[in-house]
Amino acid sequence: MKIAGIIGLCVFVPFALFFVWATYPWELSPRWEAGVIGQAKPSGAEDIERPTTLTLMSWNMAYAYGMGSEGTADYQSRDKTFYNQSLDRVAATVKLSGADVVFLQEVDFDSSRSHNQNQLQLLAQKTGLAHWAQAKSWRTQYVPFPSWPLERQFGGMNSGGGVLSRWPIVKNEVHLLTKPTSKAWWYNLFYLYRYFQVVTIKVNDREVKVVNLHLEAFDHATKDNQARELVAFAKTNKLDFIAGDFNMLPEGAMKRSGFANPADVYWEDKSYRILKDLPLTEVVEHGAYLQKEETWFTFPSNRPDRRLDYIYHAPNWSFMGAEVFQGPHSEASDHLPIKATFKFFEPEFIRD
């Protein structure tokens, strides 16, 4: 064998072995799977009082990293103390909001970049919303991103979405969505799944069915297909709420390009229009949004210039109000959370 061939083999074999190991469990096909349900501590208070209101919060928490979490040029690894303090800020924001149910995206369950802590379980303990359900959507042995040096790379990934609840969670199903077909198969082996997380919450004698989601950010055709799939699912399943990071701009948004990241361009994004067919209503009335759209911007947290996060509700829920919740610790994520409150039980009619 020629020397060049030997050298080539010596380079190729280790690379191939690394690729096979790093991309395990080699997940490419979308599917439904059962999600994990847990409880942070013994509880029972949820059955003592009959709630009259229900407050929801949706927050892409960026695994408590803050700005730069997506791996931009200034991304640096952080020590465990940083993440513990940042999770305390996330928990403080949730508690301050008074939320009963929290929809979270970009939560780490056992990832190298955040020191292998289950952030969802820790937040259940820290917020007092003891019931949790997790949706794993990104599982690889090693993600060689963002570039060099090695200490900047994400490494082992176990991440996804999660729901925190004041009341027991009785069912948790996760639908992993199709990855972008515009990307090479080897790229998609390292890439995260987008997902619908379908969670059923038991409040006294009533079941509340919610969907927590995170839609595609970079491939508009894929996101449009995910929006169509969500509409079809909502039309065949009775849902109370849908919330999450939709990675879309409202129709009529004044700014659709020219953001800090030149890759953020929304001219071809049709997902908002597609979701008009949902049998649920978005909490921000479109006319009110257009009158003062900066009120509803959720990204980026340090200088918001667009809305990416939404909450939809079924028509049988009496909507009381919504806001982008800017607490004192918004730096814990690169998104701001959105909050909405509904009447839970109408007062009973009392006869004289």
SESE-322359 format. One record per residue (C-alpha): residue number from 1; chain; x, y, z. Coordinates in steps of 0.02 Angstrom, whole numbers, plus 50000, padded with zeros to 5 digits. Layout:
NUM	A	X	Y	Z
...
This chain:
1	A	50000	50000	50000
2	A	50066	50171	49955
3	A	50116	50290	50096
4	A	49982	50415	50044
5	A	49849	50280	50058
6	A	49909	50229	50230
7	A	49908	50409	50289
8	A	49734	50434	50217
9	A	49671	50278	50303
10	A	49747	50333	50468
11	A	49654	50498	50453
12	A	49488	50428	50390
13	A	49465	50285	50514
14	A	49480	50391	50674
15	A	49367	50524	50596
16	A	49237	50394	50547
17	A	49241	50316	50721
18	A	49221	50487	50802
19	A	49074	50529	50687
20	A	48985	50366	50727
21	A	49013	50389	50914
22	A	48972	50575	50920
23	A	48806	50561	50826
24	A	48738	50416	50928
25	A	48592	50374	50943
26	A	48585	50420	50757
27	A	48409	50491	50759
28	A	48340	50551	50593
29	A	48159	50493	50586
30	A	48019	50597	50665
31	A	47910	50501	50787
32	A	47797	50505	50939
33	A	47869	50447	51104
34	A	47821	50447	51287
35	A	47896	50590	51387
36	A	47956	50579	51567
37	A	47844	50645	51708
38	A	47907	50687	51881
39	A	47871	50774	52045
40	A	48001	50876	52138
41	A	47928	50850	52311
42	A	47773	50779	52398
43	A	47625	50890	52365
44	A	47439	50897	52393
45	A	47401	51081	52407
46	A	47338	51082	52228
47	A	47180	50992	52286
48	A	47141	51103	52435
49	A	47075	51256	52344
50	A	46972	51271	52187
51	A	47069	51394	52077
52	A	46975	51537	51996
53	A	47113	51592	51877
54	A	47249	51507	51776
55	A	47411	51600	51734
56	A	47525	51532	51598
57	A	47702	51581	51554
58	A	47802	51532	51400
59	A	47990	51558	51400
60	A	48133	51501	51292
61	A	48257	51500	51436
62	A	48412	51468	51328
63	A	48474	51338	51456
64	A	48505	51484	51576
65	A	48653	51547	51474
66	A	48585	51716	51421
67	A	48637	51812	51266
68	A	48748	51713	51147
69	A	48673	51545	51193
70	A	48655	51495	51010
71	A	48843	51488	50992
72	A	48888	51659	50923
73	A	49066	51722	50907
74	A	49071	51781	51088
75	A	49006	51616	51160
76	A	49113	51551	51302
77	A	49092	51402	51418
78	A	49027	51446	51592
79	A	49064	51365	51759
80	A	48936	51275	51866
81	A	48919	51423	51985
82	A	48863	51532	51840
83	A	48725	51410	51792
84	A	48667	51388	51972
85	A	48651	51575	51993
86	A	48566	51594	51825
87	A	48439	51457	51867
88	A	48402	51553	52027
89	A	48362	51705	51918
90	A	48250	51602	51805
91	A	48159	51532	51958
92	A	48141	51705	52035
93	A	48062	51769	51873
94	A	47938	51624	51867
95	A	47889	51650	52049
96	A	47870	51837	52026
97	A	47754	51808	51878
98	A	47633	51704	51982
99	A	47625	51574	51843
100	A	47533	51411	51876
101	A	47596	51323	51720
102	A	47759	51364	51631
103	A	47805	51311	51453
104	A	47995	51305	51435
105	A	48104	51282	51282
106	A	48292	51251	51271
107	A	48307	51163	51438
108	A	48460	51054	51473
109	A	48429	50887	51557
110	A	48604	50813	51553
111	A	48716	50917	51440
112	A	48902	50947	51451
113	A	48886	51134	51417
114	A	48782	51160	51576
115	A	48876	51034	51685
116	A	48754	50889	51666
117	A	48619	50959	51780
118	A	48435	50924	51751
119	A	48379	51104	51743
120	A	48194	51060	51735
121	A	48198	50962	51897
122	A	48300	51099	51982
123	A	48175	51231	51926
124	A	48031	51125	51991
125	A	48114	51128	52161
126	A	48161	51313	52155
127	A	47993	51378	52092
128	A	47877	51268	52195
129	A	47791	51211	52034
130	A	47829	51034	52086
131	A	47758	50937	51939
132	A	47864	50928	51782
133	A	47863	50844	51612
134	A	48012	50841	51496
135	A	48028	50824	51308
136	A	48199	50767	51247
137	A	48233	50836	51074
138	A	48422	50844	51059
139	A	48523	50691	51105
140	A	48699	50663	51041
141	A	48861	50603	51118
142	A	48956	50756	51058
143	A	48914	50914	50960
144	A	49073	50994	50888
145	A	48999	51169	50890
146	A	49038	51312	50899
147	A	49206	51277	50814
148	A	49370	51295	50906
149	A	49446	51286	51034
150	A	49376	51124	51104
151	A	49326	51201	51271
152	A	49199	51310	51179
153	A	49107	51163	51102
154	A	48938	51104	51167
155	A	48995	50924	51187
156	A	48868	50794	51246
157	A	48688	50852	51223
158	A	48528	50801	51312
159	A	48410	50947	51294
160	A	48234	50996	51242
161	A	48074	51068	51315
162	A	47983	51055	51479
163	A	47822	51099	51569
164	A	47811	51149	51753
165	A	47642	51139	51838
166	A	47564	51181	52005
167	A	47451	51029	51981
168	A	47486	50847	51938
169	A	47536	50802	51761
170	A	47451	50640	51710
171	A	47512	50621	51531
172	A	47659	50679	51427
173	A	47685	50638	51243
174	A	47820	50707	51130
175	A	47807	50723	50941
176	A	47978	50748	50861
177	A	47959	50842	50697
178	A	48046	50820	50530
179	A	48218	50900	50518
180	A	48257	51020	50374
181	A	48270	50925	50210
182	A	48381	51064	50143
183	A	48521	51005	50257
184	A	48637	50858	50226
185	A	48598	50696	50318
186	A	48761	50705	50415
187	A	48718	50883	50472
188	A	48547	50827	50533
189	A	48625	50688	50637
190	A	48700	50825	50746
191	A	48549	50941	50734
192	A	48409	50955	50860
193	A	48230	50901	50832
194	A	48090	51028	50841
195	A	47939	50960	50933
196	A	47762	50965	50999
197	A	47752	50915	51183
198	A	47574	50867	51227
199	A	47542	50872	51415
200	A	47384	50835	51513
201	A	47367	50921	51684
202	A	47239	50866	51814
203	A	47164	51011	51912
204	A	47039	50946	52039
205	A	46910	50858	51930
206	A	46961	50939	51766
207	A	47094	50892	51638
208	A	47185	51031	51545
209	A	47275	50983	51385
210	A	47419	51093	51329
211	A	47551	51091	51192
212	A	47726	51158	51223
213	A	47825	51181	51062
214	A	47983	51244	50980
215	A	47973	51267	50792
216	A	48112	51275	50662
217	A	48211	51437	50660
218	A	48317	51436	50503
219	A	48225	51341	50365
220	A	48059	51426	50323
221	A	47990	51286	50215
222	A	48015	51163	50358
223	A	47934	51282	50483
224	A	47785	51308	50367
225	A	47761	51119	50360
226	A	47772	51110	50550
227	A	47639	51246	50562
228	A	47525	51146	50447
229	A	47553	50991	50553
230	A	47508	51089	50710
231	A	47345	51149	50631
232	A	47300	50972	50580
233	A	47339	50906	50755
234	A	47238	51043	50841
235	A	47088	51010	50729
236	A	47084	50825	50776
237	A	47127	50843	50961
238	A	47039	50949	51090
239	A	47172	51067	51157
240	A	47158	51203	51289
241	A	47321	51296	51258
242	A	47469	51300	51138
243	A	47623	51399	51185
244	A	47807	51411	51146
245	A	47943	51480	51035
246	A	47866	51485	50860
247	A	48014	51574	50780
248	A	47893	51676	50673
249	A	47844	51858	50655
250	A	47664	51917	50658
251	A	47588	51963	50492
252	A	47616	52149	50464
253	A	47773	52159	50570
254	A	47866	52315	50513
255	A	48039	52239	50520
256	A	48071	52072	50435
257	A	48258	52085	50397
258	A	48409	52191	50441
259	A	48430	52114	50613
260	A	48597	52098	50704
261	A	48616	51923	50632
262	A	48606	51943	50441
263	A	48540	51764	50429
264	A	48379	51816	50519
265	A	48266	51853	50370
266	A	48078	51823	50378
267	A	48014	51877	50207
268	A	47974	51698	50155
269	A	47897	51649	50323
270	A	47715	51597	50298
271	A	47689	51509	50465
272	A	47590	51648	50550
273	A	47466	51650	50407
274	A	47454	51460	50410
275	A	47416	51462	50597
276	A	47264	51572	50568
277	A	47175	51407	50535
278	A	47204	51349	50714
279	A	47042	51322	50812
280	A	47123	51424	50952
281	A	47149	51611	50975
282	A	47313	51701	51003
283	A	47316	51807	51161
284	A	47378	51964	51073
285	A	47241	52035	50962
286	A	47320	52074	50793
287	A	47259	52253	50784
288	A	47327	52289	50957
289	A	47494	52216	50906
290	A	47506	52327	50751
291	A	47465	52483	50852
292	A	47617	52461	50965
293	A	47714	52309	50913
294	A	47869	52345	51019
295	A	47762	52309	51173
296	A	47759	52125	51121
297	A	47940	52100	51067
298	A	48019	51949	51154
299	A	48188	51934	51068
300	A	48329	51971	51101
301	A	48311	52006	51286
302	A	48443	52142	51294
303	A	48369	52244	51150
304	A	48204	52168	51090
305	A	48166	52197	50906
306	A	48042	52057	50860
307	A	47909	51940	50928
308	A	47946	51753	50921
309	A	47845	51684	51069
310	A	47657	51656	51076
311	A	47513	51585	51179
312	A	47353	51519	51099
313	A	47195	51474	51196
314	A	47036	51378	51160
315	A	46877	51484	51143
316	A	46798	51413	51301
317	A	46930	51498	51408
318	A	46890	51675	51466
319	A	47045	51779	51428
320	A	47091	51910	51558
321	A	47255	51984	51496
322	A	47431	51957	51432
323	A	47601	52041	51439
324	A	47783	52017	51396
325	A	47850	51990	51571
326	A	48007	52093	51597
327	A	48063	52049	51772
328	A	48228	52102	51851
329	A	48319	51947	51786
330	A	48286	51946	51599
331	A	48472	51923	51567
332	A	48453	51740	51615
333	A	48394	51704	51437
334	A	48406	51780	51263
335	A	48214	51782	51257
336	A	48089	51873	51365
337	A	47943	51770	51433
338	A	47762	51800	51386
339	A	47625	51781	51515
340	A	47435	51764	51502
341	A	47295	51743	51629
342	A	47124	51661	51607
343	A	46970	51632	51712
344	A	46972	51452	51768
345	A	46804	51422	51847
346	A	46660	51540	51824
347	A	46576	51586	51991
348	A	46428	51475	52026
349	A	46256	51555	52012
350	A	46182	51570	52186
351	A	45992	51571	52200
352	A	45907	51680	52331
